[in-house]
Amino acid sequence: MAAARTPQGDTGTGGSKGVKESSRLSGPGRLRGSLRTVGRALHLPFTGTARGIRKATHAHGAGESGLGKLIELHGVNGAGDVMITVALASTVFFSVPTDEARGRVALYLAITMAPFTLLAPVIGPLLDRIPHGRRAAMAGAMLARALLALILSGAVVSGSIQLYPAALGVLVASKAYGVVRSAVVPRLLPPGFSLVKANSRVTLGGLLATGIAAPIGAGLQQVGPRWPLYGAFVIFVAGTFLSFTLPPKVDSAKGEDTALLAADEEHLHGPHRRPVKRPGLRTVGPAVTHALAVNASIRCLTGFLIFFLAFLLREHPISGQSAAVSLGIVGVSAGAGNALGTAVGAWLRSRAPEIIIVTVVACVLGAAITAALFFGAILVAGLAAIAGFAQALAKLSLDALIQRDVPELVRTSAFARSETLLQVSWVLGGAVGIVMPLNGTLGLAVGAAIVGTGWLTTVRGLIGSARRGGAARPRVA
């Protein structure tokens, strides 16, 4: 009986098995187990982050509709663009004295922005002609920037003239992506999603990716001027493949036609007296055109502030701070304001978009006038934050008006063409900012005049539209 109660680990076959198990745990097996544990620990932050991002972008039906993949693609787009921006800013702006930098940036604008201003109006209509190739167009914009990033990686070191045409190509490809992305969003709305909410998610995804990639790009810049561009190459190659993961319905043009950005039917019978071949051609309505005009003034202001404040703060940085830190403070303020405006827009959804536009632009106008009269570091940072907030919220309100007033037949085309106009406005504002003398009061007064002109010329029409409860649906021309 005593022998029967003897534990197996002491004698017999059970004891032999225990010895083997102990030997396995104390030998190479234990090492392999430890390596697996370390590997899981190192891998967890990346896989956990990826799962968290995927969960956030695919929530509330966005995964099933394909909107989640567009959010991720837009994040990739923002990360790649900011890598190129960091590399070019360090080469064109920070690497030389202020006077020389102004000349180099002016040359950069003349060679890149001026041709882009002529090309941008063509981008929207051109892309309207290839609605069945939207995924290919987005992938092409990504691949083009990947290849141009490699060209720029050599130009930033050698100072070659290739820098300017390559930068122009990057700019055109980036804006082409933006136009196509605006046309794609309505195709990927989940059930119960408003266009404003969808655009808010896409924009926030891009802002978060930009905020993460910017310090990484700055760190790569410390390694060497080529490295941010190598990073951009990798990111855009990933974006090329990610573009084709969007649902096939993105390429469908079923039920779509071309929109004209005319305020009413009378405008069509003026410049467009010839009979319209396609009866589906429609106008977009007065509320949309007024909202588009005031959004263009805000984009013009933001382009102006970017270039004007870049040189002003380099020459006269915030008290006690370096030029780079001063620019960083203003940039973070603008980014925070933009993110807050996007979040507030998603919360407000499409409630009284005309009143929202009139209110936020009035706030920008007041902030610009105040900053011009009492010029100071805090007021400049506050103006940047308010301008970023207003740009985001006014753009989302414009999206809401397009969704409300523009027939679905031409809605996609209206988004594409309006985005092109806004991009041109940003370029024109930047051109004004680069030629302004470095006088804070004078510069911000000009900025106030830009946004004030847009606000004063549209406020009456927008308030009238709000009182009527929205314009009647436009008629077929």
N, C-alpha and C positions, 0 to 999 in steps of 0.2 A: 504493500500500500504506500509506503514511504517512497519507494522508487517510482511509483505511478505518479506521485505528486511532484516529482522533480521538474522544475521549469525547463522548457525546451532550449532556452538559451544556455543552459549549463552543460547538457550532454546531447548526444545523438545528432540526428539530421537537423533538428531545429537549431542547435548550437552552431552547426556548420553554416547555415543560412545567415544567422546573425553575424558571424565573423565576416562572411563575404560582403554583407550590407555595410558593415562598419568599414571594411577595407575600401569599398567603393566610395563611401562618403568622405573618407580621409585621403583619397588619392586624386587622380585626374578628374573624377566626377565632381568632386567638391570645387575644383578650380573652374570647371565648365559652368557649374551652377552659379558661382560667384560672378563670372564674366557675364552670364545672362542677366543677372540681377543688376549689375552695373549698366549693361546695355539698355535695359528697360528704364532705369533711372535717367540715363542721358537722353533716351528717346522720348520719354513721357512729355517733357515741355513742348516738343515740336508736335507730336501727335495730338496731345491734349489741346494745344492751341488751334491746330487745324480742325479738330472736331468741334471746338467751340465756335470758330468762325463759320464752319459749315452749318452748324445748328442755328446761328443767328441769321445768316443770309437766306436760309431755306425755310424760315419760320412762316406760319400763317399762309401756307399754300404757295409760297414763292418757289419752293423746290419743285413742285409739280408743274407749275406754269413755265418754268425756265427763267423767271426773274432772278432767282438766287445765283444762277450762273452768270447772268449779266452783271450783277453786283460784284461778283468776284473778278470778272473781266475788267470792270471799270476800276477796281482797286489796283489790278496789275497795270492798267494804263496810267493811273496817277503815279504809281511808284516809279515806273520807267521814265515818265516825263520829269519828275523831280530829280532823278539822277542826272539827266542831261542838263537840267537847269543849274544844278550845283556845279557841274563841270564847266559850263559856259560862263557862269557868273564869276567863277574863280579866274578864268582866263581873260575874259573881256573887261571885267569890272574891278576886281580886287587886286590884280597883279600889277597895276600901273598907277601913277599919281592921278589925282582927281581930274585935273585938266585934260590929261591924255585919255583918261577913262571916258570922259564925256565925248571926246572925238571918236573914240573907238565904238562906243555904244551908238552914237549918231550914225556912224558908218554901218554898224550892224543893222540898225533900223532901216537905213536907206536901201541896203542890199537885200534884206530879208522881209521886213514888214511892208515896204512899199509894193513890191511885186505881189506879196500875199494879199494886200488890199484889193488888187486887181483880180487875183485868182479866186478869192473867197466867194464873191457873188456867183461864180460859176460852179462852185462845189455842190451846193444844194440842188440846183436844176440838173446837173450832170448825174448826181446820185439818184435823182428821181427817175432817170431813164433806165436804171439797172436795179429795180426793186427786187428782182429775183436773185440778186447776188449780194445781199447785205452781209451775210456771214463772210463771204469771200472778200468783200470790201473792207470789213473790219480786220480780217486777217491780213489783208494786203497792207493796210495802214500800220499794223504792228510789225510786219516783216520789213517794210520799208524803213521804219525807224530803227530796227535792229541793225540793218546793214549800214544805215547812215551813222549810227553810233560808232561802228568800227572805223568809218572814214574820219569821223570827228576825233577819235582817239589818237590818230596820227597827226591831225591838224592842230590840236591843242598843244602839242609838244613842239612841232616845227614852225608854228605860226603861219602855215600855208594858207593861201587864198581859198582853198577848198573848204575852210571853216564856214564861210558865208553861204555858198550855195547848199552845203550840207545842212546848215542850220535852217535855211529856208525850206528845204525838203522836210525836215523834222516838223517844222511849224505847220506846213500844209497837211502833212499826214496826220498830225494831231488833231487839227480842226476837222479834217475829213472824218476821222473817227467820231468826233463829237457830234457832227451832223447826222451820221448814220445811227449813232447811239440814241439820239433824240427821236429818230424815226422808228426805232426798234421797240422802245419802252411800251407804247400802246399795244403792241402785239403780244406782250408777255404779262399783262395784268392778271393776277389771280382773281378768283371770284370774290366780289365784295370789296376789291381794292380800288381806291380812287387813283387817278393819275398823279395827283399831288403826293400821295403817300408813297407810291412806287418811285417817283423821282427823288423823294426825300431819302429813301433807302439807298438808292444808287449813289446819290451825292455824298451821303455820310460814309458809304463804303470807300469812295474815292478819297475823301478827306482823311479818314483814318489811315489808309494805306500811305498817303502822302506824308502824314505826320510820323509814321514809322520809318519810311524810307529816307526822309530828309537827314536825320542824324547819321544813318548808315552811309548815305552818300558823302556827308561831310567827313566821316571817318575814313572812307576810301580815298577821299581827296588828300588826306594827310599821308597816305601811302604813296600816292603818285597821281598826277593829273589824268592819266589814262583810266584809272581804276573805276571811277564812277560810270564811265562810258562802257567799260566791260560789264559792269553790273547791269546797266541799261540794256545791253545786248542780250544778256541771259533772260532778263525779265520780259523783253518784247518777244523773244523766241517762244517763251512759255505762253505769252498772250496770243501768239499766232495759232498755236494748237488749241488753246482754250476757246478761241472764237468759233471753231467748228463744233464745239460741244453744245452750242446754243440749239434750241429746237428748230426743226425744219420750217415751222410756221413763220419764223422770222423772215424767210425769203419769199413768203407768199404776198402777192400784191392784189389778192382777190378783194374786190369791193373798194379799191382805192382809185383816186384821181388826183389831178394836180391843183393846188390852191394858188390863188393870186392874193398878195397882201394888199388888197384894196379895201377902203373903208366901207364902200357901199356899191350898189349896182350902177349908180350914175358914173362912177369912175371907170367901170368896164366899158360903158358906151362912149366914153371920151377917147382915151388913148387906144381903146380896143374896139373900134367901130366895126371892124370886119367881123362877119358872123363866126361864132365859135363852133368849131367842127364837132367838139364833144359836148353834149348837153350836160355833162356832169360837172363842168367847171363852175366853181362857186367863189364868192367873196368870203372873207373871214369875219366881217362885222366890225362896227366902230369901236366897241369895247376892247376887242383884241388889238386893233391897230393902235389905240391910245395907250394900252398897257405895254405894247411892244415899244412904242416910242419912249416912254418913260424908263423902261428897262434898258433901252439903248443908252439913255443919258447916264444911268447908274454904271453901266459897263464902261462907258467913256470915262467917267470919274475914277473908277478903280484902275483903269489903265494909266490914267494921268498920275494918280497918287503913287503907283508902284515906281514909275520912273522918276518922278519929281522928288519923292521922299528918299529914294535910294541915293541920289546925289546930294540932296540937302543934308541928310543925316550923316553922310560920309564927311562932308565939309564942316558941319556943325552938329556933332553927335550929342545925344542926351547927356546932360551934366553928370560927370563922374563915370561915364561909360565909354567904351571904345565904339568905333563906327560899326563894327560887326555886331556887337551886342545891341546897339541902338536899333539897327535894322532888324535884328532878331526879335526885339520887344515889339516893334510895330507889326512884324510879320505874324508873330504868335497872336497878337491882338486881333488882327484881321481874320486869321484862321479860326480863332475861338468864336468871333462874331458870326462867321459864316456857318460854323457847325451849330451854333445856337439858333440862328435863323432857320436852318434846315429842320432842326428838331421842333421848333415852334410851328413851322409850316405844316409838318406832319400832324401835329396836335390840333391845329386849327382846321385842317383839311381844306375844304373849299368854301368856307364861310365868308361871305361878303368880300370877294377878292379885290374888287375895285377900291373899297374903303381901306383895305390892308395896304394896297399899293400907295394910295394917296397919303396915308398916315406915315408909313415907314420912310417914304421919300421926303416928306416934310421934316421928319426927324434928321435925316442926313443933311438936308439943306440948313437946318438950324445949327447942327453940329459943325458944318463947314464954315458958316458965318462966324460962329463963336470962336472956332480955332483960328480964323483969320484975324479977328479983332484982338484976341488975347493969346497970341501965339505962345505955345509952351509944349514941353514934352508930354505932359499928361493929356492935354487936349489933342495933340497929334495922335497919340495912341488910342484915345477915345474915338476920334474920327475914323481911324482905321477899323476899329471894332464895329462901330455903327454902320459904316459903309459895307463891311462884310456881311453883317446881319441883314441889312436892307437888300443887298444884292440877292442873297439866298431866298429871303421871304418874298420879294417882288417877283423873282423868277418862278417860284412855285405858284404864286397867284396868277401869273401869266399862263402857266400850264393849266390851272383850273379853268381859266376863261376859255382857253382853246378847247378844252374838253367839253365845256358847257355850250359854247356858242358855235363852234365849227362842226359841220356835219362829219360823221365818221368817214364818209367817202373821201374827204380831202384832209382829214386830220393829220395823218402821217406826213403828208407833204407840207402842211403848215408848220409842223414842228421843225422839219429840216430847214425850211427857208428862214424861219424866225431865228434859229440858232446861228445861221450864217450871218444874218444882219447884226446880231449881238457880238459876234466875234470881230466883225469889221469895226464896230463901235469901240471895242477895247483897243484895237490897233491904233485908231485915230486918236484916242485919248493918250496912249503912250507916246505918240509922235509929238503931241502938244507938250507933254511933260518933259521931254528931253530937251526942247528948245527954250524952256522957261529959265529966266535968271534965278539964281539960288537965293531968293528972298521969300521967307516963309509966309509973311502976310500977303504979299502979292500972289504967290502961287496958290495958296488956299482960297484966296478971293476968286481966282480964275476957276478953281475947282467948284466953288459955290455957284459961280455963274453957269457952269456946264450943267450941273444937276438942277439948278433953278430954272433954266430955260426949258428943260424937259418936263419939269413938274408944272410950271405955269401954263404951258401950252396944252396940257392934257387933263388937268385937274377938273375942269368944268365938264368935259366929256365923260370922265370916269364917274364923277358924282351923279351926273344925269343918268348914266347907265344903271348905277346902283339904285337910284330912286325908282326907276322903271322896273326894277327887279330883273335886270338882264335884258339885253337886246333880243328882239325876235330872231328866230333862226333865219340865217340868210337865205335868200331865194336863189333859184337856179338862174344863171345869167342867160 
